[in-house]
Amino acid sequence: MSRRASGLRAWILQRISAGYLALFSILVAWRWLPDPPGSYEVWRDWLADPWISVAFLLFFASLLLHAWIGIRDVLIDYVQPFAVRLTFLTVTGVGLVSCGLWALQVVLTVRGGG
């Protein structure tokens, strides 16, 4: 297999990220569906746990990677003018990075007790 097989690599990354998204969603549903958090403090204390914080950040990284691959593939396949495609990819990339930074800020704020 060639290192240039980026389509296969993207396909594998999307499947791995989908698997993690499903597992984390099951964990959250198992934890919160029987007894939903009654207050912000309960949710904050849960997210402040180091294992949950790491799992949440991995969830968000997987979500952003999964979204990037899907949106990128659709844009590459269906938007033909290069300048328009580059603009859409740039806006999408900036938006996804912004969402990732926001998720990191949430976790750091919760872990800091603020």
N, CA and C of each residue as an Amber inpcrd file, in Angstrom:
protein
   342
   0.8530000  -1.1830000   0.0000000   0.0000000   0.0000000   0.0000000
   0.8950000   1.2410000   0.0000000   0.5410000   2.1700000  -0.7790000
   1.2880000   3.4050000  -0.9240000   0.9020000   4.4050000   0.1580000
   1.8620000   5.2540000   0.5330000   1.5640000   6.3190000   1.4910000
   0.6500000   7.3570000   0.8600000   0.4690000   7.2930000  -0.4350000
  -0.3800000   8.2550000  -1.1330000  -1.8460000   7.8420000  -1.0910000
  -2.1540000   6.7280000  -0.4420000  -3.5350000   6.2400000  -0.3790000
  -4.3030000   7.0330000   0.6770000  -4.4390000   8.3390000   0.4550000
  -5.0760000   9.1960000   1.4510000  -6.5650000   8.9010000   1.5910000
  -7.1790000   8.3810000   0.5330000  -8.5940000   8.0340000   0.6360000
  -8.8170000   6.9150000   1.6280000  -7.9370000   5.9070000   1.6040000
  -8.0380000   4.8000000   2.5550000  -7.7450000   5.2850000   3.9700000
  -6.7490000   6.1270000   4.1110000  -6.3990000   6.6550000   5.4320000
  -7.5680000   7.4620000   6.0140000  -8.1920000   8.2890000   5.1840000
  -9.3440000   9.0710000   5.6450000 -10.4930000   8.1490000   6.0320000
 -10.7120000   7.1120000   5.2450000 -11.7890000   6.1570000   5.5370000
 -11.5450000   5.4700000   6.8730000 -10.2950000   5.0360000   7.1120000
  -9.9590000   4.3620000   8.3710000 -10.1080000   5.3300000   9.5440000
  -9.6040000   6.5490000   9.3970000  -9.7250000   7.5340000  10.4810000
 -11.1880000   7.8310000  10.7930000 -12.0150000   7.8970000   9.7670000
 -13.4240000   8.1800000  10.0080000 -14.0920000   7.0180000  10.7410000
 -13.7180000   5.7760000  10.4160000 -14.2950000   4.6180000  11.1090000
 -13.8410000   4.5490000  12.5650000 -12.5540000   4.8390000  12.8120000
 -12.0430000   4.8350000  14.1840000 -12.7210000   5.9290000  14.9990000
 -12.8340000   7.1240000  14.4220000 -13.4740000   8.2240000  15.1610000
 -14.9500000   7.9140000  15.4060000 -15.6220000   7.3010000  14.4570000
 -17.0260000   6.9280000  14.6500000 -17.1670000   5.9190000  15.7850000
 -16.2500000   4.9760000  15.8570000 -16.2800000   3.9940000  16.9440000
 -16.1210000   4.6510000  18.3010000 -15.1740000   5.5820000  18.4110000
 -14.9860000   6.2630000  19.6920000 -16.1910000   7.1370000  20.0340000
 -16.7440000   7.8180000  19.0490000 -17.9340000   8.6390000  19.2920000
 -19.0730000   7.7740000  19.8320000 -19.2470000   6.5960000  19.2610000
 -20.3060000   5.6960000  19.7210000 -20.0340000   5.2200000  21.1520000
 -18.8010000   4.8230000  21.4380000 -18.4750000   4.3320000  22.7820000
 -18.6590000   5.4180000  23.8460000 -18.1940000   6.6170000  23.5550000
 -18.3390000   7.7020000  24.5260000 -19.8080000   8.0710000  24.7180000
 -20.5680000   8.0630000  23.6410000 -21.9960000   8.3640000  23.7440000
 -22.7060000   7.3300000  24.6140000 -22.3200000   6.0720000  24.4790000
 -22.8980000   5.0200000  25.3220000 -22.5140000   5.2490000  26.7840000
 -21.2620000   5.6160000  27.0360000 -20.8210000   5.9050000  28.4100000
 -21.6340000   7.0410000  29.0200000 -21.8020000   8.1110000  28.2720000
 -22.5520000   9.2650000  28.7850000 -24.0160000   8.8830000  29.0110000
 -24.5970000   8.1520000  28.0740000 -25.9950000   7.7180000  28.2360000
 -26.1270000   6.8010000  29.4440000 -25.2010000   5.8830000  29.6380000
 -25.2380000   4.9640000  30.7750000 -25.1410000   5.7360000  32.0940000
 -24.3440000   6.8120000  32.0900000 -24.1520000   7.5940000  33.3200000
 -25.3220000   8.5470000  33.5940000 -25.8190000   9.2270000  32.5730000
 -26.7450000  10.3260000  32.8200000 -28.2110000  10.0340000  32.5400000
 -28.5330000   9.0320000  31.7390000 -29.9560000   8.7590000  31.4770000
 -30.7190000   8.2990000  32.7170000 -30.1600000   7.3890000  33.5370000
 -30.9020000   6.9760000  34.7360000 -31.0430000   8.0960000  35.7770000
 -30.0250000   8.9460000  35.8680000 -30.0270000   9.9980000  36.8930000
 -29.3940000  11.2600000  36.3130000 -30.1720000  12.0690000  35.5700000
 -29.5990000  13.2690000  34.9430000 -29.0470000  14.2300000  35.9920000
 -28.0330000  14.9990000  35.6020000 -27.4600000  15.9460000  36.5700000
 -28.5050000  16.9790000  36.9730000 -28.6260000  17.1780000  38.2700000
 -29.6170000  18.1170000  38.7750000 -29.1310000  19.5460000  38.8100000
 -27.8270000  19.7220000  38.6650000 -27.2780000  21.0720000  38.7260000
 -25.9740000  21.1420000  37.9330000 -25.5550000  22.3480000  37.7060000
 -24.2930000  22.5760000  37.0090000 -23.1330000  21.9930000  37.8030000
 -23.2040000  22.0810000  39.1290000 -22.1130000  21.6080000  39.9820000
 -21.9010000  20.1010000  39.8290000 -22.9930000  19.3380000  39.7080000
 -22.8780000  17.8870000  39.5280000 -22.1880000  17.5900000  38.1990000
 -22.6170000  18.2680000  37.1560000 -22.0040000  18.0710000  35.8470000
 -20.5360000  18.4890000  35.8780000 -20.2360000  19.6200000  36.5090000
 -18.8630000  20.1190000  36.5930000 -17.9730000  19.1390000  37.3530000
 -18.4820000  18.6100000  38.4650000 -17.6940000  17.6430000  39.2360000
 -17.4150000  16.3850000  38.4250000 -18.4110000  15.9520000  37.6460000
 -18.2080000  14.7750000  36.8020000 -17.1400000  15.0540000  35.7530000
 -17.2080000  16.1930000  35.1010000 -16.2550000  16.5440000  34.0510000
 -14.8740000  16.8610000  34.6260000 -14.7870000  17.2010000  35.9010000
 -13.4970000  17.5140000  36.5190000 -12.6640000  16.2630000  36.7700000
 -13.2840000  15.0820000  36.7490000 -12.5370000  13.8370000  36.9060000
 -11.5260000  13.7290000  35.7640000 -10.2500000  13.4360000  36.0740000
  -9.2210000  13.4130000  35.0190000  -9.5360000  12.4470000  33.8750000
 -10.0620000  11.2780000  34.1730000 -10.3680000  10.3060000  33.1260000
 -11.4970000  10.8040000  32.2280000 -12.4970000  11.4130000  32.8370000
 -13.6200000  11.9410000  32.0530000 -13.1640000  13.1310000  31.2200000
 -12.3070000  13.9770000  31.7810000 -11.7900000  15.1270000  31.0250000
 -11.0420000  14.6690000  29.7760000 -10.1850000  13.6900000  29.9350000
  -9.4320000  13.1700000  28.7910000 -10.3840000  12.5240000  27.7900000
 -11.3500000  11.7370000  28.2950000 -12.3210000  11.0900000  27.4100000
 -13.1440000  12.1290000  26.6570000 -13.5280000  13.2150000  27.3390000
 -14.2900000  14.2910000  26.6950000 -13.4630000  14.9670000  25.6080000
 -12.1950000  15.2590000  25.8970000 -11.3450000  15.8940000  24.8920000
 -11.1110000  14.9650000  23.7010000 -10.9390000  13.6690000  23.9660000
 -10.8130000  12.7090000  22.8670000 -12.1040000  12.6310000  22.0610000
 -13.2420000  12.7120000  22.7570000 -14.5260000  12.7250000  22.0650000
 -14.6080000  13.9250000  21.1250000 -14.2580000  15.0810000  21.6460000
 -14.3640000  16.2840000  20.8260000 -13.3640000  16.2580000  19.6810000
 -12.1360000  15.7720000  19.9200000 -11.1570000  15.6510000  18.8450000
 -11.6590000  14.6760000  17.7740000 -12.2510000  13.5700000  18.2050000
 -12.8080000  12.5940000  17.2580000 -13.9540000  13.2000000  16.4610000
 -14.8030000  13.9540000  17.1460000 -15.9290000  14.5940000  16.4810000
 -15.4470000  15.5870000  15.4160000 -14.4600000  16.3940000  15.7700000
 -13.9450000  17.3800000  14.8290000 -13.2350000  16.7080000  13.6520000
 -12.4610000  15.6600000  13.9270000 -11.8010000  14.9230000  12.8520000
 -12.8250000  14.2760000  11.9260000 -13.8320000  13.6610000  12.5180000
 -14.8970000  13.0030000  11.7480000 -15.6230000  14.0210000  10.8620000
 -15.9360000  15.1750000  11.4460000 -16.6140000  16.2270000  10.6780000
 -15.7160000  16.7530000   9.5630000 -14.4390000  16.9720000   9.8650000
 -13.5240000  17.4960000   8.8540000 -13.4300000  16.5490000   7.6650000
 -13.2480000  15.2720000   7.9250000 -13.1120000  14.3110000   6.8210000
 -14.3810000  14.2820000   5.9800000 -15.5390000  14.2460000   6.6260000
 -16.7970000  14.2000000   5.8920000 -17.0420000  15.4430000   5.0640000
 -16.8590000  16.5980000   5.6630000 -17.0920000  17.8550000   4.9460000
 -16.0640000  18.0360000   3.8320000 -14.8080000  17.7050000   4.1360000
 -13.7520000  17.8230000   3.1240000 -14.0600000  16.9580000   1.9070000
 -14.4650000  15.7190000   2.1540000 -14.7590000  14.8140000   1.0300000
 -15.9290000  15.3210000   0.1890000 -16.9670000  15.8150000   0.8490000
 -18.1130000  16.3480000   0.1010000 -17.6880000  17.5600000  -0.7230000
 -16.9250000  18.4600000  -0.1290000 -16.4870000  19.6520000  -0.8590000
 -15.5750000  19.2950000  -2.0260000 -14.6700000  18.3580000  -1.8150000
 -13.7660000  17.9550000  -2.8970000 -14.5540000  17.3070000  -4.0320000
 -15.5580000  16.5130000  -3.6870000 -16.3370000  15.8160000  -4.7170000
 -17.2980000  16.7290000  -5.4720000 -17.8960000  17.7020000  -4.7950000
 -19.0100000  18.4290000  -5.4030000 -18.7660000  19.8990000  -5.6900000
 -17.7310000  20.4930000  -5.1500000 -17.4490000  21.9090000  -5.4260000
 -16.2450000  21.9520000  -6.3670000 -16.5000000  22.2810000  -7.6140000
 -15.4510000  22.1970000  -8.6400000 -14.5420000  23.4250000  -8.7150000
 -15.0470000  24.6450000  -8.6620000 -14.1200000  25.7850000  -8.7660000
 -13.1540000  25.7850000  -7.5710000 -11.8660000  25.7750000  -7.8840000
 -10.8480000  25.6520000  -6.8430000 -10.9500000  26.7490000  -5.7860000
 -11.1500000  27.9800000  -6.2050000 -11.1920000  29.1010000  -5.2530000
 -12.3660000  28.9630000  -4.2890000 -13.5040000  28.5430000  -4.7970000
 -14.6850000  28.3680000  -3.9330000 -14.4400000  27.2230000  -2.9570000
 -13.8820000  26.1170000  -3.4690000 -13.6020000  24.9610000  -2.6090000
 -12.6010000  25.3310000  -1.5270000 -11.5510000  26.0590000  -1.8960000
 -10.5480000  26.4860000  -0.9170000 -11.1650000  27.4000000   0.1360000
 -12.0500000  28.2820000  -0.2850000 -12.7180000  29.1710000   0.6640000
 -13.5710000  28.3740000   1.6560000 -14.3630000  27.4460000   1.1310000
 -15.2070000  26.6260000   2.0050000 -14.3550000  25.7800000   2.9550000
 -13.2740000  25.2010000   2.4480000 -12.4050000  24.3880000   3.3000000
 -11.7440000  25.2330000   4.3890000 -11.3380000  26.4420000   4.0300000
 -10.7070000  27.3330000   5.0080000 -11.6920000  27.7420000   6.0970000
 -12.8900000  28.1410000   5.6910000 -13.9120000  28.5440000   6.6650000
 -14.2660000  27.3570000   7.5740000 -14.4120000  26.1840000   6.9840000
 -14.7180000  24.9870000   7.7690000 -13.5920000  24.6800000   8.7430000
 -12.3540000  24.7350000   8.2690000 -11.2090000  24.4550000   9.1320000
 -11.1070000  25.4280000  10.2920000 -11.2880000  26.7010000  10.0100000
 -11.2330000  27.7120000  11.0780000 -12.3680000  27.4860000  12.0810000
 -13.5420000  27.1680000  11.5780000 -14.6710000  26.8970000  12.4680000
 -14.4340000  25.6810000  13.3560000 -13.8950000  24.6140000  12.7790000
 -13.6430000  23.4110000  13.5690000 -12.5310000  23.6250000  14.5920000
 -11.4800000  24.3190000  14.2070000 -10.4100000  24.6260000  15.1660000
 -10.9510000  25.4960000  16.2940000 -11.8130000  26.4580000  15.9650000
 -12.4240000  27.3070000  16.9940000 -13.2460000  26.4680000  17.9670000
 -14.0080000  25.5240000  17.4490000 -14.7920000  24.6400000  18.3140000
 -13.8850000  23.7940000  19.2030000 -12.7700000  23.3360000  18.6610000
 -11.8220000  22.5630000  19.4540000 -11.2060000  23.3830000  20.5780000
 -10.8640000  24.6170000  20.2730000 -10.3160000  25.4950000  21.3140000
 -11.3530000  25.8010000  22.3840000 -12.6080000  25.9400000  21.9720000
 -13.6790000  26.1750000  22.9360000 -13.8350000  24.9740000  23.8610000
 -13.7950000  23.7580000  23.3050000 -13.9120000  22.5430000  24.1310000
 -12.7460000  22.4560000  25.1120000 -11.5450000  22.7900000  24.6590000
 -10.3870000  22.7840000  25.5430000 -10.5600000  23.8090000  26.6600000
 -11.0890000  24.9700000  26.3310000 -11.3310000  25.9970000  27.3470000
 -12.3530000  25.5110000  28.3680000 -13.3950000  24.8280000  27.9240000
 -14.3940000  24.3020000  28.8510000 -13.7590000  23.3420000  29.8410000
 -12.9610000  22.4130000  29.3360000 -12.3460000  21.4180000  30.2160000
 -11.3590000  22.0810000  31.1560000 -10.5470000  22.9920000  30.6530000
  -9.5700000  23.6590000  31.5330000 -10.2650000  24.5150000  32.5800000
 -11.3640000  25.1470000  32.2290000 -12.1070000  25.9520000  33.1970000
 -12.7010000  25.0610000  34.2810000 -13.2800000  23.9550000  33.8780000
 -13.8760000  23.0250000  34.8480000 -12.7980000  22.4230000  35.7320000
 -11.6790000  22.0350000  35.1510000 -10.5990000  21.4230000  35.9280000
  -9.9680000  22.4460000  36.8810000 -10.0190000  23.7340000  36.5190000
  -9.4540000  24.7640000  37.3770000 -10.4090000  25.1960000  38.4710000
 -11.6520000  24.7150000  38.4160000 -12.6150000  25.0560000  39.4490000
 -13.3410000  26.3650000  39.1890000 -13.1120000  26.9650000  38.0080000
 -13.7150000  28.2590000  37.7380000 -14.9810000  28.1330000  37.0500000
